[in-house]
């Protein structure tokens, strides 16, 4: 009898180099219409008016959320996000190199998405992250089979 075993767990770290600056006790804004969990390592935007975080999803937003500003450091359950604001959330805001393969960007955005608010900014998501000292790096998992 043949036995096949598979493991989907990874032990690759998200932060590859540097100390990483994490703001703890941040608030993620309620999203009453959300239908899925918000995954760890989701790219986040910050709304300076509400002082709350939300997933980066609209590079044309003029309320401050049109720019990536950090990376979520834990999974948020759908029920919690639908019920109200989620408090005590850690957000990575700078000073490290991270594994770009583990970064989650919602709404079909990528590191190449162009942020153009204010008009003429013309910077990609990756360039905006570099301005925060968050550097995306492609990695190769040498334990994966070819």
CNS distance restraints for C-alpha pairs under 8 A (distance, minus, plus):
assign (resid  12 and name CA) (resid 141 and name CA) 7.96 0.50 0.50
assign (resid  13 and name CA) (resid  99 and name CA) 7.55 0.50 0.50
assign (resid  14 and name CA) (resid  41 and name CA) 7.99 0.50 0.50
assign (resid  14 and name CA) (resid  98 and name CA) 5.41 0.50 0.50
assign (resid  14 and name CA) (resid  99 and name CA) 5.23 0.50 0.50
assign (resid  14 and name CA) (resid 102 and name CA) 6.57 0.50 0.50
assign (resid  15 and name CA) (resid  20 and name CA) 7.33 0.50 0.50
assign (resid  15 and name CA) (resid  96 and name CA) 6.58 0.50 0.50
assign (resid  15 and name CA) (resid  97 and name CA) 5.98 0.50 0.50
assign (resid  15 and name CA) (resid  98 and name CA) 4.41 0.50 0.50
assign (resid  15 and name CA) (resid  99 and name CA) 6.52 0.50 0.50
assign (resid  16 and name CA) (resid  96 and name CA) 7.32 0.50 0.50
assign (resid  16 and name CA) (resid  97 and name CA) 5.46 0.50 0.50
assign (resid  16 and name CA) (resid  98 and name CA) 5.15 0.50 0.50
assign (resid  16 and name CA) (resid  99 and name CA) 6.51 0.50 0.50
assign (resid  17 and name CA) (resid  96 and name CA) 5.59 0.50 0.50
assign (resid  17 and name CA) (resid  97 and name CA) 5.07 0.50 0.50
assign (resid  17 and name CA) (resid  98 and name CA) 7.07 0.50 0.50
assign (resid  18 and name CA) (resid  95 and name CA) 6.22 0.50 0.50
assign (resid  18 and name CA) (resid  96 and name CA) 4.46 0.50 0.50
assign (resid  18 and name CA) (resid  97 and name CA) 6.46 0.50 0.50
assign (resid  19 and name CA) (resid  95 and name CA) 6.47 0.50 0.50
assign (resid  19 and name CA) (resid  96 and name CA) 6.15 0.50 0.50
assign (resid  20 and name CA) (resid  92 and name CA) 6.69 0.50 0.50
assign (resid  20 and name CA) (resid  93 and name CA) 7.52 0.50 0.50
assign (resid  20 and name CA) (resid  94 and name CA) 5.73 0.50 0.50
assign (resid  20 and name CA) (resid  95 and name CA) 4.74 0.50 0.50
assign (resid  20 and name CA) (resid  96 and name CA) 4.78 0.50 0.50
assign (resid  21 and name CA) (resid  92 and name CA) 5.83 0.50 0.50
assign (resid  21 and name CA) (resid  93 and name CA) 5.70 0.50 0.50
assign (resid  21 and name CA) (resid  94 and name CA) 5.09 0.50 0.50
assign (resid  21 and name CA) (resid  95 and name CA) 5.81 0.50 0.50
assign (resid  21 and name CA) (resid  96 and name CA) 7.72 0.50 0.50
assign (resid  22 and name CA) (resid  90 and name CA) 6.31 0.50 0.50
assign (resid  22 and name CA) (resid  91 and name CA) 5.43 0.50 0.50
assign (resid  22 and name CA) (resid  92 and name CA) 4.29 0.50 0.50
assign (resid  22 and name CA) (resid  93 and name CA) 5.74 0.50 0.50
assign (resid  22 and name CA) (resid  94 and name CA) 7.34 0.50 0.50
assign (resid  23 and name CA) (resid  90 and name CA) 5.63 0.50 0.50
assign (resid  23 and name CA) (resid  91 and name CA) 5.29 0.50 0.50
assign (resid  23 and name CA) (resid  92 and name CA) 6.38 0.50 0.50
assign (resid  23 and name CA) (resid  93 and name CA) 6.81 0.50 0.50
assign (resid  24 and name CA) (resid  88 and name CA) 6.45 0.50 0.50
assign (resid  24 and name CA) (resid  89 and name CA) 6.02 0.50 0.50
assign (resid  24 and name CA) (resid  90 and name CA) 4.26 0.50 0.50
assign (resid  24 and name CA) (resid  91 and name CA) 6.45 0.50 0.50
assign (resid  25 and name CA) (resid  87 and name CA) 6.31 0.50 0.50
assign (resid  25 and name CA) (resid  88 and name CA) 3.60 0.50 0.50
assign (resid  25 and name CA) (resid  89 and name CA) 5.11 0.50 0.50
assign (resid  25 and name CA) (resid  90 and name CA) 6.04 0.50 0.50
assign (resid  26 and name CA) (resid  52 and name CA) 7.37 0.50 0.50
assign (resid  26 and name CA) (resid  53 and name CA) 7.59 0.50 0.50
assign (resid  26 and name CA) (resid  87 and name CA) 5.98 0.50 0.50
assign (resid  26 and name CA) (resid  88 and name CA) 5.30 0.50 0.50
assign (resid  26 and name CA) (resid  89 and name CA) 4.85 0.50 0.50
assign (resid  26 and name CA) (resid  90 and name CA) 6.13 0.50 0.50
assign (resid  26 and name CA) (resid  91 and name CA) 7.03 0.50 0.50
assign (resid  27 and name CA) (resid  51 and name CA) 7.71 0.50 0.50
assign (resid  27 and name CA) (resid  52 and name CA) 5.22 0.50 0.50
assign (resid  27 and name CA) (resid  53 and name CA) 6.12 0.50 0.50
assign (resid  27 and name CA) (resid  85 and name CA) 6.53 0.50 0.50
assign (resid  27 and name CA) (resid  86 and name CA) 5.53 0.50 0.50
assign (resid  27 and name CA) (resid  87 and name CA) 4.47 0.50 0.50
assign (resid  27 and name CA) (resid  88 and name CA) 6.35 0.50 0.50
assign (resid  27 and name CA) (resid  89 and name CA) 6.09 0.50 0.50
assign (resid  28 and name CA) (resid  52 and name CA) 5.38 0.50 0.50
assign (resid  28 and name CA) (resid  53 and name CA) 4.51 0.50 0.50
assign (resid  28 and name CA) (resid  54 and name CA) 5.72 0.50 0.50
assign (resid  28 and name CA) (resid  81 and name CA) 7.93 0.50 0.50
assign (resid  28 and name CA) (resid  85 and name CA) 5.70 0.50 0.50
assign (resid  28 and name CA) (resid  86 and name CA) 5.11 0.50 0.50
assign (resid  28 and name CA) (resid  87 and name CA) 6.55 0.50 0.50
assign (resid  28 and name CA) (resid  89 and name CA) 7.14 0.50 0.50
assign (resid  29 and name CA) (resid  52 and name CA) 5.52 0.50 0.50
assign (resid  29 and name CA) (resid  53 and name CA) 5.85 0.50 0.50
assign (resid  29 and name CA) (resid  54 and name CA) 5.85 0.50 0.50
assign (resid  29 and name CA) (resid  81 and name CA) 7.44 0.50 0.50
assign (resid  29 and name CA) (resid  84 and name CA) 7.30 0.50 0.50
assign (resid  29 and name CA) (resid  85 and name CA) 4.70 0.50 0.50
assign (resid  29 and name CA) (resid  86 and name CA) 6.60 0.50 0.50
assign (resid  30 and name CA) (resid  81 and name CA) 5.13 0.50 0.50
assign (resid  30 and name CA) (resid  82 and name CA) 5.95 0.50 0.50
assign (resid  30 and name CA) (resid  83 and name CA) 6.99 0.50 0.50
assign (resid  30 and name CA) (resid  84 and name CA) 4.64 0.50 0.50
assign (resid  30 and name CA) (resid  85 and name CA) 4.35 0.50 0.50
assign (resid  30 and name CA) (resid  86 and name CA) 6.99 0.50 0.50
assign (resid  31 and name CA) (resid  81 and name CA) 5.67 0.50 0.50
assign (resid  31 and name CA) (resid  82 and name CA) 5.26 0.50 0.50
assign (resid  31 and name CA) (resid  84 and name CA) 7.38 0.50 0.50
assign (resid  32 and name CA) (resid  81 and name CA) 6.95 0.50 0.50
assign (resid  32 and name CA) (resid  82 and name CA) 4.15 0.50 0.50
assign (resid  32 and name CA) (resid  83 and name CA) 6.79 0.50 0.50
assign (resid  32 and name CA) (resid  84 and name CA) 7.57 0.50 0.50
assign (resid  33 and name CA) (resid  82 and name CA) 6.65 0.50 0.50
assign (resid  34 and name CA) (resid  78 and name CA) 6.58 0.50 0.50
assign (resid  34 and name CA) (resid  81 and name CA) 7.26 0.50 0.50
assign (resid  34 and name CA) (resid  82 and name CA) 6.26 0.50 0.50
assign (resid  35 and name CA) (resid  78 and name CA) 6.29 0.50 0.50
assign (resid  36 and name CA) (resid  77 and name CA) 7.66 0.50 0.50
assign (resid  36 and name CA) (resid  78 and name CA) 5.38 0.50 0.50
assign (resid  37 and name CA) (resid  75 and name CA) 6.97 0.50 0.50
assign (resid  37 and name CA) (resid  76 and name CA) 5.73 0.50 0.50
assign (resid  37 and name CA) (resid  77 and name CA) 4.75 0.50 0.50
assign (resid  37 and name CA) (resid  78 and name CA) 4.49 0.50 0.50
assign (resid  38 and name CA) (resid  42 and name CA) 7.00 0.50 0.50
assign (resid  38 and name CA) (resid  75 and name CA) 5.64 0.50 0.50
assign (resid  38 and name CA) (resid  76 and name CA) 5.00 0.50 0.50
assign (resid  38 and name CA) (resid  77 and name CA) 6.55 0.50 0.50
assign (resid  38 and name CA) (resid  78 and name CA) 6.99 0.50 0.50
assign (resid  39 and name CA) (resid  72 and name CA) 7.85 0.50 0.50
assign (resid  39 and name CA) (resid  74 and name CA) 7.04 0.50 0.50
assign (resid  39 and name CA) (resid  75 and name CA) 4.65 0.50 0.50
assign (resid  39 and name CA) (resid  76 and name CA) 6.61 0.50 0.50
assign (resid  39 and name CA) (resid 104 and name CA) 7.20 0.50 0.50
assign (resid  40 and name CA) (resid  72 and name CA) 5.69 0.50 0.50
assign (resid  40 and name CA) (resid  73 and name CA) 5.30 0.50 0.50
assign (resid  40 and name CA) (resid  74 and name CA) 4.45 0.50 0.50
assign (resid  40 and name CA) (resid  75 and name CA) 4.41 0.50 0.50
assign (resid  40 and name CA) (resid  76 and name CA) 7.61 0.50 0.50
assign (resid  40 and name CA) (resid 104 and name CA) 7.75 0.50 0.50
assign (resid  41 and name CA) (resid  71 and name CA) 5.43 0.50 0.50
assign (resid  41 and name CA) (resid  72 and name CA) 4.91 0.50 0.50
assign (resid  41 and name CA) (resid  73 and name CA) 5.60 0.50 0.50
assign (resid  41 and name CA) (resid  74 and name CA) 7.13 0.50 0.50
assign (resid  41 and name CA) (resid 102 and name CA) 6.75 0.50 0.50
assign (resid  41 and name CA) (resid 103 and name CA) 5.24 0.50 0.50
assign (resid  41 and name CA) (resid 104 and name CA) 5.72 0.50 0.50
assign (resid  42 and name CA) (resid  55 and name CA) 6.78 0.50 0.50
assign (resid  42 and name CA) (resid  71 and name CA) 5.54 0.50 0.50
assign (resid  42 and name CA) (resid  72 and name CA) 5.15 0.50 0.50
assign (resid  42 and name CA) (resid  73 and name CA) 7.82 0.50 0.50
assign (resid  42 and name CA) (resid 103 and name CA) 6.12 0.50 0.50
assign (resid  42 and name CA) (resid 104 and name CA) 4.39 0.50 0.50
assign (resid  42 and name CA) (resid 105 and name CA) 5.81 0.50 0.50
assign (resid  42 and name CA) (resid 106 and name CA) 7.49 0.50 0.50
assign (resid  43 and name CA) (resid  55 and name CA) 5.98 0.50 0.50
assign (resid  43 and name CA) (resid  56 and name CA) 5.74 0.50 0.50
assign (resid  43 and name CA) (resid  68 and name CA) 6.56 0.50 0.50
assign (resid  43 and name CA) (resid  69 and name CA) 7.70 0.50 0.50
assign (resid  43 and name CA) (resid  70 and name CA) 6.09 0.50 0.50
assign (resid  43 and name CA) (resid  71 and name CA) 4.61 0.50 0.50
assign (resid  43 and name CA) (resid  72 and name CA) 6.44 0.50 0.50
assign (resid  43 and name CA) (resid 103 and name CA) 6.90 0.50 0.50
assign (resid  43 and name CA) (resid 104 and name CA) 6.00 0.50 0.50
assign (resid  43 and name CA) (resid 105 and name CA) 5.37 0.50 0.50
assign (resid  43 and name CA) (resid 106 and name CA) 7.65 0.50 0.50
assign (resid  44 and name CA) (resid  53 and name CA) 6.40 0.50 0.50
assign (resid  44 and name CA) (resid  54 and name CA) 5.54 0.50 0.50
assign (resid  44 and name CA) (resid  55 and name CA) 4.29 0.50 0.50
assign (resid  44 and name CA) (resid  56 and name CA) 4.71 0.50 0.50
assign (resid  44 and name CA) (resid  68 and name CA) 5.70 0.50 0.50
assign (resid  44 and name CA) (resid  69 and name CA) 5.88 0.50 0.50
assign (resid  44 and name CA) (resid  70 and name CA) 5.10 0.50 0.50
assign (resid  44 and name CA) (resid  71 and name CA) 5.40 0.50 0.50
assign (resid  44 and name CA) (resid  72 and name CA) 6.51 0.50 0.50
assign (resid  45 and name CA) (resid  53 and name CA) 5.69 0.50 0.50
assign (resid  45 and name CA) (resid  54 and name CA) 5.43 0.50 0.50
assign (resid  45 and name CA) (resid  55 and name CA) 5.76 0.50 0.50
assign (resid  45 and name CA) (resid  56 and name CA) 4.80 0.50 0.50
assign (resid  45 and name CA) (resid  64 and name CA) 7.69 0.50 0.50
assign (resid  45 and name CA) (resid  65 and name CA) 4.91 0.50 0.50
assign (resid  45 and name CA) (resid  66 and name CA) 7.08 0.50 0.50
assign (resid  45 and name CA) (resid  67 and name CA) 6.01 0.50 0.50
assign (resid  45 and name CA) (resid  68 and name CA) 4.72 0.50 0.50
assign (resid  45 and name CA) (resid  69 and name CA) 4.91 0.50 0.50
assign (resid  45 and name CA) (resid  70 and name CA) 6.54 0.50 0.50
assign (resid  46 and name CA) (resid  51 and name CA) 6.90 0.50 0.50
assign (resid  46 and name CA) (resid  52 and name CA) 5.97 0.50 0.50
assign (resid  46 and name CA) (resid  53 and name CA) 4.54 0.50 0.50
assign (resid  46 and name CA) (resid  54 and name CA) 6.42 0.50 0.50
assign (resid  46 and name CA) (resid  64 and name CA) 6.54 0.50 0.50
assign (resid  46 and name CA) (resid  65 and name CA) 5.45 0.50 0.50
assign (resid  46 and name CA) (resid  67 and name CA) 7.92 0.50 0.50
assign (resid  46 and name CA) (resid  68 and name CA) 7.57 0.50 0.50
assign (resid  46 and name CA) (resid  69 and name CA) 6.05 0.50 0.50
assign (resid  46 and name CA) (resid  70 and name CA) 7.96 0.50 0.50
assign (resid  47 and name CA) (resid  51 and name CA) 5.47 0.50 0.50
assign (resid  47 and name CA) (resid  52 and name CA) 5.56 0.50 0.50
assign (resid  47 and name CA) (resid  53 and name CA) 6.20 0.50 0.50
assign (resid  47 and name CA) (resid  54 and name CA) 7.71 0.50 0.50
assign (resid  47 and name CA) (resid  63 and name CA) 6.48 0.50 0.50
assign (resid  47 and name CA) (resid  64 and name CA) 5.27 0.50 0.50
assign (resid  47 and name CA) (resid  65 and name CA) 5.43 0.50 0.50
assign (resid  48 and name CA) (resid  52 and name CA) 7.24 0.50 0.50
assign (resid  48 and name CA) (resid  63 and name CA) 7.72 0.50 0.50
assign (resid  48 and name CA) (resid  64 and name CA) 6.33 0.50 0.50
assign (resid  49 and name CA) (resid  63 and name CA) 7.62 0.50 0.50
assign (resid  54 and name CA) (resid  65 and name CA) 7.79 0.50 0.50
assign (resid  55 and name CA) (resid 105 and name CA) 7.78 0.50 0.50
assign (resid  55 and name CA) (resid 106 and name CA) 6.88 0.50 0.50
assign (resid  56 and name CA) (resid  65 and name CA) 6.77 0.50 0.50
assign (resid  56 and name CA) (resid  66 and name CA) 7.15 0.50 0.50
assign (resid  56 and name CA) (resid  67 and name CA) 7.14 0.50 0.50
assign (resid  56 and name CA) (resid  68 and name CA) 5.85 0.50 0.50
assign (resid  56 and name CA) (resid 105 and name CA) 6.98 0.50 0.50
assign (resid  56 and name CA) (resid 106 and name CA) 6.79 0.50 0.50
assign (resid  57 and name CA) (resid  66 and name CA) 7.73 0.50 0.50
assign (resid  57 and name CA) (resid 105 and name CA) 7.52 0.50 0.50
assign (resid  57 and name CA) (resid 106 and name CA) 5.79 0.50 0.50
assign (resid  57 and name CA) (resid 107 and name CA) 5.47 0.50 0.50
assign (resid  57 and name CA) (resid 109 and name CA) 6.86 0.50 0.50
assign (resid  58 and name CA) (resid  65 and name CA) 7.29 0.50 0.50
assign (resid  58 and name CA) (resid  66 and name CA) 5.60 0.50 0.50
assign (resid  59 and name CA) (resid  65 and name CA) 7.58 0.50 0.50
assign (resid  59 and name CA) (resid  66 and name CA) 4.22 0.50 0.50
assign (resid  59 and name CA) (resid  67 and name CA) 6.30 0.50 0.50
assign (resid  59 and name CA) (resid 113 and name CA) 7.67 0.50 0.50
assign (resid  59 and name CA) (resid 114 and name CA) 7.05 0.50 0.50
assign (resid  59 and name CA) (resid 115 and name CA) 5.02 0.50 0.50
assign (resid  59 and name CA) (resid 116 and name CA) 7.08 0.50 0.50
assign (resid  59 and name CA) (resid 117 and name CA) 7.47 0.50 0.50
assign (resid  60 and name CA) (resid  66 and name CA) 5.44 0.50 0.50
assign (resid  60 and name CA) (resid 115 and name CA) 6.79 0.50 0.50
assign (resid  60 and name CA) (resid 116 and name CA) 6.70 0.50 0.50
assign (resid  60 and name CA) (resid 117 and name CA) 6.16 0.50 0.50
assign (resid  61 and name CA) (resid  65 and name CA) 5.85 0.50 0.50
assign (resid  61 and name CA) (resid  66 and name CA) 4.44 0.50 0.50
assign (resid  61 and name CA) (resid 117 and name CA) 7.35 0.50 0.50
assign (resid  62 and name CA) (resid  66 and name CA) 6.28 0.50 0.50
assign (resid  62 and name CA) (resid 117 and name CA) 6.67 0.50 0.50
assign (resid  62 and name CA) (resid 118 and name CA) 7.77 0.50 0.50
assign (resid  66 and name CA) (resid 115 and name CA) 6.79 0.50 0.50
assign (resid  66 and name CA) (resid 117 and name CA) 6.79 0.50 0.50
assign (resid  67 and name CA) (resid 115 and name CA) 6.63 0.50 0.50
assign (resid  67 and name CA) (resid 125 and name CA) 7.47 0.50 0.50
assign (resid  67 and name CA) (resid 128 and name CA) 7.20 0.50 0.50
assign (resid  68 and name CA) (resid 125 and name CA) 6.71 0.50 0.50
assign (resid  68 and name CA) (resid 128 and name CA) 6.83 0.50 0.50
assign (resid  68 and name CA) (resid 129 and name CA) 6.79 0.50 0.50
assign (resid  69 and name CA) (resid  93 and name CA) 6.56 0.50 0.50
assign (resid  69 and name CA) (resid 129 and name CA) 7.27 0.50 0.50
assign (resid  69 and name CA) (resid 132 and name CA) 7.56 0.50 0.50
assign (resid  70 and name CA) (resid  91 and name CA) 5.93 0.50 0.50
assign (resid  70 and name CA) (resid  92 and name CA) 5.32 0.50 0.50
assign (resid  70 and name CA) (resid  93 and name CA) 4.53 0.50 0.50
assign (resid  70 and name CA) (resid  94 and name CA) 7.39 0.50 0.50
assign (resid  71 and name CA) (resid  91 and name CA) 5.42 0.50 0.50
assign (resid  71 and name CA) (resid  92 and name CA) 4.94 0.50 0.50
assign (resid  71 and name CA) (resid  93 and name CA) 6.66 0.50 0.50
assign (resid  72 and name CA) (resid  89 and name CA) 7.72 0.50 0.50
assign (resid  72 and name CA) (resid  90 and name CA) 6.47 0.50 0.50
assign (resid  72 and name CA) (resid  91 and name CA) 4.77 0.50 0.50
assign (resid  72 and name CA) (resid  92 and name CA) 6.40 0.50 0.50
assign (resid  73 and name CA) (resid  89 and name CA) 7.58 0.50 0.50
assign (resid  73 and name CA) (resid  90 and name CA) 5.49 0.50 0.50
assign (resid  73 and name CA) (resid  91 and name CA) 5.58 0.50 0.50
assign (resid  73 and name CA) (resid  92 and name CA) 6.57 0.50 0.50
assign (resid  74 and name CA) (resid  89 and name CA) 7.40 0.50 0.50
assign (resid  74 and name CA) (resid  90 and name CA) 7.09 0.50 0.50
assign (resid  76 and name CA) (resid  80 and name CA) 7.02 0.50 0.50
assign (resid  76 and name CA) (resid  81 and name CA) 7.08 0.50 0.50
assign (resid  77 and name CA) (resid  81 and name CA) 6.57 0.50 0.50
assign (resid  78 and name CA) (resid  82 and name CA) 6.13 0.50 0.50
assign (resid  79 and name CA) (resid  83 and name CA) 6.00 0.50 0.50
assign (resid  80 and name CA) (resid  84 and name CA) 6.46 0.50 0.50
assign (resid  80 and name CA) (resid  85 and name CA) 7.71 0.50 0.50
assign (resid  80 and name CA) (resid  86 and name CA) 6.63 0.50 0.50
assign (resid  81 and name CA) (resid  85 and name CA) 6.30 0.50 0.50
assign (resid  81 and name CA) (resid  86 and name CA) 6.29 0.50 0.50
assign (resid  93 and name CA) (resid 132 and name CA) 6.94 0.50 0.50
assign (resid  93 and name CA) (resid 134 and name CA) 7.54 0.50 0.50
assign (resid  94 and name CA) (resid 132 and name CA) 5.32 0.50 0.50
assign (resid  94 and name CA) (resid 133 and name CA) 5.08 0.50 0.50
assign (resid  94 and name CA) (resid 134 and name CA) 5.17 0.50 0.50
assign (resid  95 and name CA) (resid 132 and name CA) 7.30 0.50 0.50
assign (resid  95 and name CA) (resid 133 and name CA) 4.84 0.50 0.50
assign (resid  95 and name CA) (resid 134 and name CA) 5.78 0.50 0.50
assign (resid  96 and name CA) (resid 133 and name CA) 6.44 0.50 0.50
assign (resid  96 and name CA) (resid 134 and name CA) 5.33 0.50 0.50
assign (resid  96 and name CA) (resid 135 and name CA) 6.33 0.50 0.50
assign (resid  97 and name CA) (resid 134 and name CA) 5.85 0.50 0.50
assign (resid  97 and name CA) (resid 135 and name CA) 4.47 0.50 0.50
assign (resid  97 and name CA) (resid 136 and name CA) 5.87 0.50 0.50
assign (resid  97 and name CA) (resid 137 and name CA) 6.62 0.50 0.50
assign (resid  98 and name CA) (resid 134 and name CA) 7.20 0.50 0.50
assign (resid  98 and name CA) (resid 135 and name CA) 6.13 0.50 0.50
assign (resid  98 and name CA) (resid 136 and name CA) 5.25 0.50 0.50
assign (resid  98 and name CA) (resid 137 and name CA) 6.01 0.50 0.50
assign (resid  99 and name CA) (resid 103 and name CA) 6.96 0.50 0.50
assign (resid  99 and name CA) (resid 136 and name CA) 6.04 0.50 0.50
assign (resid  99 and name CA) (resid 137 and name CA) 5.33 0.50 0.50
assign (resid  99 and name CA) (resid 138 and name CA) 6.10 0.50 0.50
assign (resid  99 and name CA) (resid 139 and name CA) 6.38 0.50 0.50
assign (resid 100 and name CA) (resid 136 and name CA) 5.02 0.50 0.50
assign (resid 100 and name CA) (resid 137 and name CA) 5.45 0.50 0.50
assign (resid 100 and name CA) (resid 138 and name CA) 5.70 0.50 0.50
assign (resid 100 and name CA) (resid 139 and name CA) 7.71 0.50 0.50
assign (resid 101 and name CA) (resid 138 and name CA) 6.66 0.50 0.50
assign (resid 101 and name CA) (resid 139 and name CA) 7.41 0.50 0.50
assign (resid 105 and name CA) (resid 109 and name CA) 5.85 0.50 0.50
assign (resid 105 and name CA) (resid 110 and name CA) 6.40 0.50 0.50
assign (resid 109 and name CA) (resid 113 and name CA) 5.96 0.50 0.50
assign (resid 110 and name CA) (resid 125 and name CA) 7.26 0.50 0.50
assign (resid 111 and name CA) (resid 124 and name CA) 6.54 0.50 0.50
assign (resid 111 and name CA) (resid 125 and name CA) 4.87 0.50 0.50
assign (resid 111 and name CA) (resid 126 and name CA) 4.88 0.50 0.50
assign (resid 112 and name CA) (resid 124 and name CA) 5.21 0.50 0.50
assign (resid 112 and name CA) (resid 125 and name CA) 5.96 0.50 0.50
assign (resid 112 and name CA) (resid 126 and name CA) 6.52 0.50 0.50
assign (resid 113 and name CA) (resid 124 and name CA) 5.30 0.50 0.50
assign (resid 113 and name CA) (resid 125 and name CA) 5.65 0.50 0.50
assign (resid 114 and name CA) (resid 122 and name CA) 6.03 0.50 0.50
assign (resid 114 and name CA) (resid 123 and name CA) 5.43 0.50 0.50
assign (resid 114 and name CA) (resid 124 and name CA) 4.22 0.50 0.50
assign (resid 114 and name CA) (resid 125 and name CA) 6.26 0.50 0.50
assign (resid 115 and name CA) (resid 121 and name CA) 6.80 0.50 0.50
assign (resid 115 and name CA) (resid 122 and name CA) 5.81 0.50 0.50
assign (resid 115 and name CA) (resid 123 and name CA) 5.39 0.50 0.50
assign (resid 115 and name CA) (resid 124 and name CA) 5.79 0.50 0.50
assign (resid 115 and name CA) (resid 125 and name CA) 6.61 0.50 0.50
assign (resid 116 and name CA) (resid 120 and name CA) 5.83 0.50 0.50
assign (resid 116 and name CA) (resid 121 and name CA) 4.72 0.50 0.50
assign (resid 116 and name CA) (resid 122 and name CA) 4.75 0.50 0.50
assign (resid 116 and name CA) (resid 123 and name CA) 6.66 0.50 0.50
assign (resid 117 and name CA) (resid 121 and name CA) 6.01 0.50 0.50
assign (resid 117 and name CA) (resid 122 and name CA) 7.95 0.50 0.50
assign (resid 123 and name CA) (resid 127 and name CA) 5.87 0.50 0.50
assign (resid 123 and name CA) (resid 128 and name CA) 6.45 0.50 0.50
assign (resid 124 and name CA) (resid 128 and name CA) 6.25 0.50 0.50
assign (resid 125 and name CA) (resid 129 and name CA) 6.20 0.50 0.50
assign (resid 126 and name CA) (resid 130 and name CA) 6.27 0.50 0.50
assign (resid 126 and name CA) (resid 135 and name CA) 7.70 0.50 0.50
assign (resid 126 and name CA) (resid 136 and name CA) 7.22 0.50 0.50
assign (resid 127 and name CA) (resid 131 and name CA) 6.50 0.50 0.50
assign (resid 128 and name CA) (resid 132 and name CA) 6.93 0.50 0.50
assign (resid 129 and name CA) (resid 133 and name CA) 6.48 0.50 0.50
assign (resid 129 and name CA) (resid 134 and name CA) 5.10 0.50 0.50
assign (resid 129 and name CA) (resid 135 and name CA) 6.66 0.50 0.50
assign (resid 130 and name CA) (resid 134 and name CA) 5.08 0.50 0.50
assign (resid 130 and name CA) (resid 135 and name CA) 5.51 0.50 0.50
